[in-house]
Amino acid sequence: MTSIWLLLSDLFKWSFGFFDFAGNILNWILFIAACVLFVYWCYVLVSTLGGDKDKTYYSPTEGKHPYYDPKIMKKGE
């Protein structure tokens, strides 16, 4: 009976070591993915708006969705 408990103990020790290893791998994968997304975000910001390109930037939705629309918000109602 003691050998069964020792076997279970070894199994639990191995499983905790495996979860620790898998957690570290997952953390590194998520960290690298976040770094790639951040670098891409910085690249898009610099390539789109860097070097005074923001002066010639045209927004396709500018003026089409105003915050206050007088047709919707009327006084006295």
Gaussian input, Z-matrix of N, CA and C with variables (Angstrom, degrees):
# hf/3-21g

backbone

0 1
 N
 C     1     B1
 C     2     B2     1     A1
 N     3     B3     2     A2     1     D1
 C     4     B4     3     A3     2     D2
 C     5     B5     4     A4     3     D3
 N     6     B6     5     A5     4     D4
 C     7     B7     6     A6     5     D5
 C     8     B8     7     A7     6     D6
 N     9     B9     8     A8     7     D7
 C    10    B10     9     A9     8     D8
 C    11    B11    10    A10     9     D9
 N    12    B12    11    A11    10    D10
 C    13    B13    12    A12    11    D11
 C    14    B14    13    A13    12    D12
 N    15    B15    14    A14    13    D13
 C    16    B16    15    A15    14    D14
 C    17    B17    16    A16    15    D15
 N    18    B18    17    A17    16    D16
 C    19    B19    18    A18    17    D17
 C    20    B20    19    A19    18    D18
 N    21    B21    20    A20    19    D19
 C    22    B22    21    A21    20    D20
 C    23    B23    22    A22    21    D21
 N    24    B24    23    A23    22    D22
 C    25    B25    24    A24    23    D23
 C    26    B26    25    A25    24    D24
 N    27    B27    26    A26    25    D25
 C    28    B28    27    A27    26    D26
 C    29    B29    28    A28    27    D27
 N    30    B30    29    A29    28    D28
 C    31    B31    30    A30    29    D29
 C    32    B32    31    A31    30    D30
 N    33    B33    32    A32    31    D31
 C    34    B34    33    A33    32    D32
 C    35    B35    34    A34    33    D33
 N    36    B36    35    A35    34    D34
 C    37    B37    36    A36    35    D35
 C    38    B38    37    A37    36    D36
 N    39    B39    38    A38    37    D37
 C    40    B40    39    A39    38    D38
 C    41    B41    40    A40    39    D39
 N    42    B42    41    A41    40    D40
 C    43    B43    42    A42    41    D41
 C    44    B44    43    A43    42    D42
 N    45    B45    44    A44    43    D43
 C    46    B46    45    A45    44    D44
 C    47    B47    46    A46    45    D45
 N    48    B48    47    A47    46    D46
 C    49    B49    48    A48    47    D47
 C    50    B50    49    A49    48    D48
 N    51    B51    50    A50    49    D49
 C    52    B52    51    A51    50    D50
 C    53    B53    52    A52    51    D51
 N    54    B54    53    A53    52    D52
 C    55    B55    54    A54    53    D53
 C    56    B56    55    A55    54    D54
 N    57    B57    56    A56    55    D55
 C    58    B58    57    A57    56    D56
 C    59    B59    58    A58    57    D57
 N    60    B60    59    A59    58    D58
 C    61    B61    60    A60    59    D59
 C    62    B62    61    A61    60    D60
 N    63    B63    62    A62    61    D61
 C    64    B64    63    A63    62    D62
 C    65    B65    64    A64    63    D63
 N    66    B66    65    A65    64    D64
 C    67    B67    66    A66    65    D65
 C    68    B68    67    A67    66    D66
 N    69    B69    68    A68    67    D67
 C    70    B70    69    A69    68    D68
 C    71    B71    70    A70    69    D69
 N    72    B72    71    A71    70    D70
 C    73    B73    72    A72    71    D71
 C    74    B74    73    A73    72    D72
 N    75    B75    74    A74    73    D73
 C    76    B76    75    A75    74    D74
 C    77    B77    76    A76    75    D75
 N    78    B78    77    A77    76    D76
 C    79    B79    78    A78    77    D77
 C    80    B80    79    A79    78    D78
 N    81    B81    80    A80    79    D79
 C    82    B82    81    A81    80    D80
 C    83    B83    82    A82    81    D81
 N    84    B84    83    A83    82    D82
 C    85    B85    84    A84    83    D83
 C    86    B86    85    A85    84    D84
 N    87    B87    86    A86    85    D85
 C    88    B88    87    A87    86    D86
 C    89    B89    88    A88    87    D87
 N    90    B90    89    A89    88    D88
 C    91    B91    90    A90    89    D89
 C    92    B92    91    A91    90    D90
 N    93    B93    92    A92    91    D91
 C    94    B94    93    A93    92    D92
 C    95    B95    94    A94    93    D93
 N    96    B96    95    A95    94    D94
 C    97    B97    96    A96    95    D95
 C    98    B98    97    A97    96    D96
 N    99    B99    98    A98    97    D97
 C   100   B100    99    A99    98    D98
 C   101   B101   100   A100    99    D99
 N   102   B102   101   A101   100   D100
 C   103   B103   102   A102   101   D101
 C   104   B104   103   A103   102   D102
 N   105   B105   104   A104   103   D103
 C   106   B106   105   A105   104   D104
 C   107   B107   106   A106   105   D105
 N   108   B108   107   A107   106   D106
 C   109   B109   108   A108   107   D107
 C   110   B110   109   A109   108   D108
 N   111   B111   110   A110   109   D109
 C   112   B112   111   A111   110   D110
 C   113   B113   112   A112   111   D111
 N   114   B114   113   A113   112   D112
 C   115   B115   114   A114   113   D113
 C   116   B116   115   A115   114   D114
 N   117   B117   116   A116   115   D115
 C   118   B118   117   A117   116   D116
 C   119   B119   118   A118   117   D117
 N   120   B120   119   A119   118   D118
 C   121   B121   120   A120   119   D119
 C   122   B122   121   A121   120   D120
 N   123   B123   122   A122   121   D121
 C   124   B124   123   A123   122   D122
 C   125   B125   124   A124   123   D123
 N   126   B126   125   A125   124   D124
 C   127   B127   126   A126   125   D125
 C   128   B128   127   A127   126   D126
 N   129   B129   128   A128   127   D127
 C   130   B130   129   A129   128   D128
 C   131   B131   130   A130   129   D129
 N   132   B132   131   A131   130   D130
 C   133   B133   132   A132   131   D131
 C   134   B134   133   A133   132   D132
 N   135   B135   134   A134   133   D133
 C   136   B136   135   A135   134   D134
 C   137   B137   136   A136   135   D135
 N   138   B138   137   A137   136   D136
 C   139   B139   138   A138   137   D137
 C   140   B140   139   A139   138   D138
 N   141   B141   140   A140   139   D139
 C   142   B142   141   A141   140   D140
 C   143   B143   142   A142   141   D141
 N   144   B144   143   A143   142   D142
 C   145   B145   144   A144   143   D143
 C   146   B146   145   A145   144   D144
 N   147   B147   146   A146   145   D145
 C   148   B148   147   A147   146   D146
 C   149   B149   148   A148   147   D147
 N   150   B150   149   A149   148   D148
 C   151   B151   150   A150   149   D149
 C   152   B152   151   A151   150   D150
 N   153   B153   152   A152   151   D151
 C   154   B154   153   A153   152   D152
 C   155   B155   154   A154   153   D153
 N   156   B156   155   A155   154   D154
 C   157   B157   156   A156   155   D155
 C   158   B158   157   A157   156   D156
 N   159   B159   158   A158   157   D157
 C   160   B160   159   A159   158   D158
 C   161   B161   160   A160   159   D159
 N   162   B162   161   A161   160   D160
 C   163   B163   162   A162   161   D161
 C   164   B164   163   A163   162   D162
 N   165   B165   164   A164   163   D163
 C   166   B166   165   A165   164   D164
 C   167   B167   166   A166   165   D165
 N   168   B168   167   A167   166   D166
 C   169   B169   168   A168   167   D167
 C   170   B170   169   A169   168   D168
 N   171   B171   170   A170   169   D169
 C   172   B172   171   A171   170   D170
 C   173   B173   172   A172   171   D171
 N   174   B174   173   A173   172   D172
 C   175   B175   174   A174   173   D173
 C   176   B176   175   A175   174   D174
 N   177   B177   176   A176   175   D175
 C   178   B178   177   A177   176   D176
 C   179   B179   178   A178   177   D177
 N   180   B180   179   A179   178   D178
 C   181   B181   180   A180   179   D179
 C   182   B182   181   A181   180   D180
 N   183   B183   182   A182   181   D181
 C   184   B184   183   A183   182   D182
 C   185   B185   184   A184   183   D183
 N   186   B186   185   A185   184   D184
 C   187   B187   186   A186   185   D185
 C   188   B188   187   A187   186   D186
 N   189   B189   188   A188   187   D187
 C   190   B190   189   A189   188   D188
 C   191   B191   190   A190   189   D189
 N   192   B192   191   A191   190   D190
 C   193   B193   192   A192   191   D191
 C   194   B194   193   A193   192   D192
 N   195   B195   194   A194   193   D193
 C   196   B196   195   A195   194   D194
 C   197   B197   196   A196   195   D195
 N   198   B198   197   A197   196   D196
 C   199   B199   198   A198   197   D197
 C   200   B200   199   A199   198   D198
 N   201   B201   200   A200   199   D199
 C   202   B202   201   A201   200   D200
 C   203   B203   202   A202   201   D201
 N   204   B204   203   A203   202   D202
 C   205   B205   204   A204   203   D203
 C   206   B206   205   A205   204   D204
 N   207   B207   206   A206   205   D205
 C   208   B208   207   A207   206   D206
 C   209   B209   208   A208   207   D207
 N   210   B210   209   A209   208   D208
 C   211   B211   210   A210   209   D209
 C   212   B212   211   A211   210   D210
 N   213   B213   212   A212   211   D211
 C   214   B214   213   A213   212   D212
 C   215   B215   214   A214   213   D213
 N   216   B216   215   A215   214   D214
 C   217   B217   216   A216   215   D215
 C   218   B218   217   A217   216   D216
 N   219   B219   218   A218   217   D217
 C   220   B220   219   A219   218   D218
 C   221   B221   220   A220   219   D219
 N   222   B222   221   A221   220   D220
 C   223   B223   222   A222   221   D221
 C   224   B224   223   A223   222   D222
 N   225   B225   224   A224   223   D223
 C   226   B226   225   A225   224   D224
 C   227   B227   226   A226   225   D225
 N   228   B228   227   A227   226   D226
 C   229   B229   228   A228   227   D227
 C   230   B230   229   A229   228   D228

   B1=1.4589
   B2=1.5320
   B3=1.3227
   B4=1.4634
   B5=1.5204
   B6=1.3152
   B7=1.4617
   B8=1.5277
   B9=1.3329
   B10=1.4772
   B11=1.5247
   B12=1.3548
   B13=1.4648
   B14=1.5271
   B15=1.3238
   B16=1.4605
   B17=1.5289
   B18=1.3292
   B19=1.4672
   B20=1.5278
   B21=1.3411
   B22=1.4720
   B23=1.5257
   B24=1.3312
   B25=1.4610
   B26=1.5247
   B27=1.3286
   B28=1.4682
   B29=1.5249
   B30=1.3140
   B31=1.4622
   B32=1.5262
   B33=1.3404
   B34=1.4652
   B35=1.5188
   B36=1.3313
   B37=1.4696
   B38=1.5244
   B39=1.3429
   B40=1.4568
   B41=1.5231
   B42=1.3583
   B43=1.4648
   B44=1.5206
   B45=1.3385
   B46=1.4629
   B47=1.5183
   B48=1.3221
   B49=1.4644
   B50=1.5180
   B51=1.3392
   B52=1.4630
   B53=1.5207
   B54=1.3528
   B55=1.4585
   B56=1.5265
   B57=1.3170
   B58=1.4627
   B59=1.5296
   B60=1.3147
   B61=1.4698
   B62=1.5317
   B63=1.3461
   B64=1.4657
   B65=1.5304
   B66=1.3247
   B67=1.4677
   B68=1.5163
   B69=1.3277
   B70=1.4682
   B71=1.5238
   B72=1.3286
   B73=1.4706
   B74=1.5258
   B75=1.3313
   B76=1.4680
   B77=1.5227
   B78=1.3342
   B79=1.4653
   B80=1.5220
   B81=1.3373
   B82=1.4564
   B83=1.5284
   B84=1.3230
   B85=1.4710
   B86=1.5262
   B87=1.3314
   B88=1.4719
   B89=1.5307
   B90=1.3340
   B91=1.4598
   B92=1.5278
   B93=1.3290
   B94=1.4677
   B95=1.5303
   B96=1.3337
   B97=1.4717
   B98=1.5282
   B99=1.3280
   B100=1.4681
   B101=1.5228
   B102=1.3262
   B103=1.4685
   B104=1.5239
   B105=1.3158
   B106=1.4715
   B107=1.5234
   B108=1.3349
   B109=1.4660
   B110=1.5253
   B111=1.3339
   B112=1.4649
   B113=1.5237
   B114=1.3341
   B115=1.4710
   B116=1.5203
   B117=1.3258
   B118=1.4708
   B119=1.5235
   B120=1.3426
   B121=1.4620
   B122=1.5308
   B123=1.3334
   B124=1.4726
   B125=1.5232
   B126=1.3280
   B127=1.4635
   B128=1.5266
   B129=1.3264
   B130=1.4685
   B131=1.5223
   B132=1.3390
   B133=1.4672
   B134=1.5202
   B135=1.3094
   B136=1.4637
   B137=1.5181
   B138=1.3274
   B139=1.4597
   B140=1.5236
   B141=1.3369
   B142=1.4641
   B143=1.5231
   B144=1.3383
   B145=1.4601
   B146=1.5261
   B147=1.3224
   B148=1.4576
   B149=1.5164
   B150=1.3379
   B151=1.4662
   B152=1.5164
   B153=1.3035
   B154=1.4717
   B155=1.5206
   B156=1.3076
   B157=1.4575
   B158=1.5203
   B159=1.3493
   B160=1.4574
   B161=1.5207
   B162=1.3330
   B163=1.4640
   B164=1.5218
   B165=1.3177
   B166=1.4593
   B167=1.5307
   B168=1.3371
   B169=1.4633
   B170=1.5217
   B171=1.3160
   B172=1.4590
   B173=1.5193
   B174=1.3262
   B175=1.4550
   B176=1.5217
   B177=1.3197
   B178=1.4646
   B179=1.5218
   B180=1.3270
   B181=1.4686
   B182=1.5273
   B183=1.3200
   B184=1.4642
   B185=1.5279
   B186=1.3253
   B187=1.4524
   B188=1.5129
   B189=1.3034
   B190=1.4531
   B191=1.5282
   B192=1.3306
   B193=1.4569
   B194=1.5266
   B195=1.3375
   B196=1.4636
   B197=1.5242
   B198=1.3342
   B199=1.4605
   B200=1.5246
   B201=1.3376
   B202=1.4652
   B203=1.5257
   B204=1.2952
   B205=1.4550
   B206=1.5210
   B207=1.3500
   B208=1.4747
   B209=1.5242
   B210=1.3242
   B211=1.4527
   B212=1.5368
   B213=1.3173
   B214=1.4601
   B215=1.5185
   B216=1.3236
   B217=1.4676
   B218=1.5317
   B219=1.3295
   B220=1.4652
   B221=1.5239
   B222=1.3390
   B223=1.4648
   B224=1.5211
   B225=1.3102
   B226=1.4576
   B227=1.5223
   B228=1.2761
   B229=1.4704
   B230=1.4956
   A1=110.78
   A2=115.43
   A3=118.49
   A4=110.79
   A5=117.57
   A6=119.95
   A7=111.23
   A8=117.58
   A9=120.69
   A10=110.01
   A11=115.95
   A12=118.86
   A13=111.10
   A14=116.82
   A15=119.42
   A16=110.94
   A17=115.93
   A18=119.70
   A19=110.99
   A20=116.79
   A21=120.01
   A22=111.46
   A23=116.39
   A24=120.36
   A25=110.50
   A26=115.94
   A27=119.39
   A28=111.48
   A29=116.32
   A30=120.68
   A31=111.26
   A32=116.06
   A33=119.21
   A34=111.37
   A35=116.88
   A36=119.43
   A37=110.39
   A38=116.41
   A39=120.12
   A40=110.79
   A41=117.17
   A42=119.34
   A43=111.32
   A44=117.51
   A45=118.86
   A46=111.13
   A47=117.40
   A48=120.39
   A49=111.32
   A50=116.44
   A51=119.89
   A52=110.99
   A53=116.98
   A54=119.61
   A55=110.99
   A56=116.98
   A57=120.46
   A58=110.05
   A59=116.75
   A60=121.52
   A61=110.93
   A62=117.11
   A63=120.90
   A64=110.70
   A65=117.18
   A66=120.30
   A67=111.59
   A68=116.75
   A69=119.68
   A70=111.13
   A71=116.29
   A72=119.66
   A73=110.20
   A74=116.77
   A75=120.71
   A76=110.99
   A77=117.38
   A78=119.94
   A79=111.56
   A80=117.81
   A81=120.12
   A82=111.02
   A83=116.87
   A84=119.60
   A85=110.09
   A86=116.99
   A87=119.91
   A88=111.51
   A89=117.55
   A90=121.05
   A91=110.97
   A92=116.91
   A93=120.30
   A94=110.36
   A95=117.41
   A96=120.04
   A97=110.77
   A98=117.20
   A99=120.54
   A100=110.72
   A101=117.70
   A102=120.41
   A103=111.31
   A104=116.73
   A105=120.39
   A106=110.11
   A107=117.18
   A108=120.00
   A109=111.81
   A110=117.26
   A111=120.55
   A112=111.14
   A113=116.84
   A114=119.88
   A115=110.16
   A116=117.93
   A117=120.74
   A118=110.79
   A119=116.98
   A120=121.45
   A121=110.32
   A122=116.40
   A123=119.59
   A124=111.08
   A125=117.10
   A126=120.60
   A127=111.06
   A128=116.99
   A129=119.99
   A130=110.20
   A131=117.27
   A132=119.45
   A133=111.41
   A134=117.54
   A135=120.46
   A136=110.44
   A137=117.76
   A138=119.28
   A139=112.16
   A140=117.76
   A141=120.42
   A142=112.13
   A143=117.05
   A144=119.76
   A145=113.72
   A146=118.46
   A147=119.84
   A148=112.36
   A149=115.93
   A150=121.55
   A151=113.48
   A152=118.46
   A153=125.05
   A154=113.17
   A155=118.29
   A156=120.47
   A157=111.33
   A158=116.85
   A159=119.18
   A160=111.65
   A161=118.27
   A162=120.02
   A163=111.30
   A164=117.30
   A165=120.66
   A166=112.09
   A167=117.06
   A168=120.42
   A169=109.68
   A170=116.45
   A171=121.75
   A172=108.55
   A173=116.49
   A174=121.21
   A175=109.04
   A176=118.29
   A177=120.00
   A178=113.64
   A179=118.69
   A180=120.28
   A181=112.85
   A182=118.31
   A183=120.35
   A184=110.71
   A185=116.27
   A186=122.29
   A187=114.06
   A188=119.35
   A189=121.04
   A190=112.26
   A191=117.17
   A192=121.81
   A193=108.89
   A194=118.42
   A195=119.63
   A196=111.39
   A197=114.91
   A198=120.29
   A199=110.66
   A200=115.77
   A201=120.88
   A202=108.40
   A203=117.08
   A204=121.95
   A205=108.56
   A206=118.74
   A207=120.07
   A208=113.03
   A209=119.06
   A210=119.70
   A211=111.61
   A212=115.80
   A213=119.57
   A214=111.32
   A215=117.25
   A216=121.70
   A217=108.61
   A218=117.99
   A219=121.96
   A220=109.13
   A221=115.36
   A222=119.87
   A223=109.84
   A224=114.87
   A225=120.02
   A226=114.49
   A227=117.70
   A228=118.12
   A229=110.88
   D1=-35.36
   D2=179.94
   D3=-64.32
   D4=-35.28
   D5=-178.36
   D6=-65.77
   D7=-31.33
   D8=177.11
   D9=-65.82
   D10=-44.18
   D11=-179.99
   D12=-66.84
   D13=-36.63
   D14=176.81
   D15=-66.21
   D16=-39.15
   D17=176.41
   D18=-63.43
   D19=-44.34
   D20=177.28
   D21=-62.61
   D22=-38.58
   D23=178.37
   D24=-62.32
   D25=-45.19
   D26=178.09
   D27=-63.31
   D28=-38.12
   D29=178.63
   D30=-64.33
   D31=-43.74
   D32=178.32
   D33=-64.83
   D34=-41.28
   D35=178.57
   D36=-61.57
   D37=-42.95
   D38=179.48
   D39=-64.02
   D40=-41.86
   D41=-177.52
   D42=-65.88
   D43=-38.99
   D44=177.89
   D45=-66.08
   D46=-38.23
   D47=175.88
   D48=-64.35
   D49=-38.63
   D50=178.66
   D51=-65.45
   D52=-43.23
   D53=-179.79
   D54=-66.00
   D55=-36.40
   D56=177.05
   D57=-63.65
   D58=-44.57
   D59=178.82
   D60=-64.01
   D61=-45.92
   D62=-179.30
   D63=-65.43
   D64=-36.16
   D65=177.63
   D66=-64.84
   D67=-40.75
   D68=177.89
   D69=-64.18
   D70=-42.42
   D71=178.68
   D72=-62.34
   D73=-45.07
   D74=179.64
   D75=-62.70
   D76=-41.08
   D77=178.02
   D78=-61.63
   D79=-41.36
   D80=179.24
   D81=-66.94
   D82=-39.24
   D83=178.47
   D84=-63.07
   D85=-45.73
   D86=179.38
   D87=-65.56
   D88=-38.20
   D89=178.83
   D90=-63.79
   D91=-43.92
   D92=179.74
   D93=-66.60
   D94=-39.42
   D95=177.95
   D96=-63.85
   D97=-41.11
   D98=178.64
   D99=-65.66
   D100=-39.19
   D101=177.82
   D102=-64.53
   D103=-41.13
   D104=179.10
   D105=-64.27
   D106=-43.98
   D107=178.15
   D108=-63.00
   D109=-39.70
   D110=179.43
   D111=-65.47
   D112=-44.29
   D113=179.26
   D114=-64.43
   D115=-40.16
   D116=177.37
   D117=-63.53
   D118=-41.42
   D119=179.13
   D120=-62.40
   D121=-43.54
   D122=177.44
   D123=-63.69
   D124=-40.47
   D125=178.70
   D126=-61.99
   D127=-43.82
   D128=179.86
   D129=-64.04
   D130=-41.87
   D131=178.72
   D132=-62.53
   D133=-45.01
   D134=-176.41
   D135=-71.96
   D136=-41.57
   D137=-177.26
   D138=-72.78
   D139=-29.20
   D140=-179.49
   D141=-85.84
   D142=-42.65
   D143=-172.41
   D144=-114.90
   D145=-1.82
   D146=-177.63
   D147=-78.79
   D148=155.82
   D149=175.77
   D150=65.26
   D151=41.86
   D152=178.36
   D153=61.52
   D154=22.01
   D155=175.30
   D156=-73.41
   D157=-16.87
   D158=-179.65
   D159=-68.40
   D160=-20.15
   D161=178.75
   D162=-71.08
   D163=-28.22
   D164=-179.77
   D165=-102.59
   D166=7.86
   D167=-177.61
   D168=-73.09
   D169=134.64
   D170=178.78
   D171=-115.86
   D172=124.86
   D173=178.12
   D174=-94.91
   D175=122.54
   D176=-177.85
   D177=-69.00
   D178=-16.81
   D179=-178.90
   D180=-107.23
   D181=3.15
   D182=-176.77
   D183=-66.21
   D184=126.53
   D185=178.87
   D186=84.40
   D187=-9.58
   D188=-178.61
   D189=-88.72
   D190=-22.31
   D191=-179.66
   D192=-128.09
   D193=75.18
   D194=-176.81
   D195=-72.03
   D196=154.11
   D197=178.73
   D198=-67.31
   D199=-39.99
   D200=-179.34
   D201=-119.68
   D202=115.06
   D203=179.44
   D204=-107.22
   D205=114.28
   D206=-177.01
   D207=-63.48
   D208=-23.11
   D209=178.43
   D210=-70.37
   D211=-29.58
   D212=179.96
   D213=-88.52
   D214=-44.86
   D215=-177.38
   D216=-96.75
   D217=106.27
   D218=178.96
   D219=-112.86
   D220=144.12
   D221=178.88
   D222=-73.27
   D223=147.32
   D224=173.60
   D225=86.61
   D226=1.39
   D227=179.36
   D228=-113.72

